[in-house]
């Protein structure tokens, strides 16, 4: 079995977690803020997760997804040496490290943008970006979803593919174990089909997951060569079923999820850096039920930092609207409050349950009882030899029970 079959990620947004400034100048001379994550590696272990999915750590203008140098650690976070120390400390604890790569676009302040525009349509790097050279207002770069600060790369240019190969291989050689490909849904799958084999020639054990929000997940995986994509459909069905008291949606999504598992193992989650926190969305009690689903169905699960502590946060569609779901961590896990420790204990139990039943990685689910407010399902191993029985009930106060094949209670809330 490969290492990814046992992977459970702790997903953290570094710039927010370490308290780095996002939209204001950074006056610190030597921040070395990345070191603030070091005390939290023991927390990752105690939670039972065995990998750290790092949000963007490369030099950028603001939020990290507007990269200005893919080969340099963001000065607000620290230095290459700080990164090396974090990776080494993670590996010493048996934790894998996944990096967040933004290869659909670059920040408008990336030096290549000015170079391409200055050299003109016949310049040596003209094909690196998508540029409308005949725009009435002068040469105009394409952007990502209307954000002018995010300049789209031209994925038809072989030089872009070579650049991405070099960046990915560089950080894998520095110790990273894989990549999350940001906004992979906007990049032609054929681009990844050219890039990823070259990366794997050098790093065959690297795990690659693409951010794909909707569409033909299995088709994208097959065409691109990625190992996995983000399972947004199951994410939405999980919180929506709990919020609306409509478990029919979750059952439908799990049936579609089972079909995906026939060809690849999706990356599953109930929270990330781009969405309202689950405890805000459905309430603190039902949030635990969402994590019950996460840990008892097939997939490569990730826990977004703070969700295991019951944190709340509303995502808003405005400047700074991500801040509430990307907060700073306390200086140390020792600083957690009693309520946070209580929620942490519940999540430790769920992750332990997952660890004790590694066959859940590719488990299929089948409904045993289904109403609007009550859902019982069985998760069964691919070979049919193992099973767990899961009961979710939101008729009154949200509650959940997980039993083994013999009916023994393994988890309850």
Secondary structure, DSSP 8 states (H G I E B T S, - for coil): --GGGG--EEEE-HHHHTT--SSS----SS--GGGGGTTHHHHHHHHT--EEEE---EEESSSSSSEEEEEEE-TTT--HHHHHHHHHHHHHTT-EEEEEEE-SEEETTSHHHHHHHHH-TTSTTGGGB-EETT-TTS-EE-EETTEEEEEEB-TTSHHHHHHHHHHHHHHHHTT--EEEEETGGGS-HHHHHHHHHHHHHH-TT-EEEE---SS-HHHHHHHH--SEEB-HHHHHHHHHHHHHT-HHHHHHHHHHHHHHTTT---EEES--TTS--HHHHH-HHHHHHHHHHHHHSSSEEEEETTGGGT------SSTTTTGGGS----SSGGG--HHHHHHHHHHHHHHHHHHH-GGGGG-EEEEEEE-SSEEEEEEE-TTSS-EEEEEEE-SSS-EEEEEETT--EEEE-
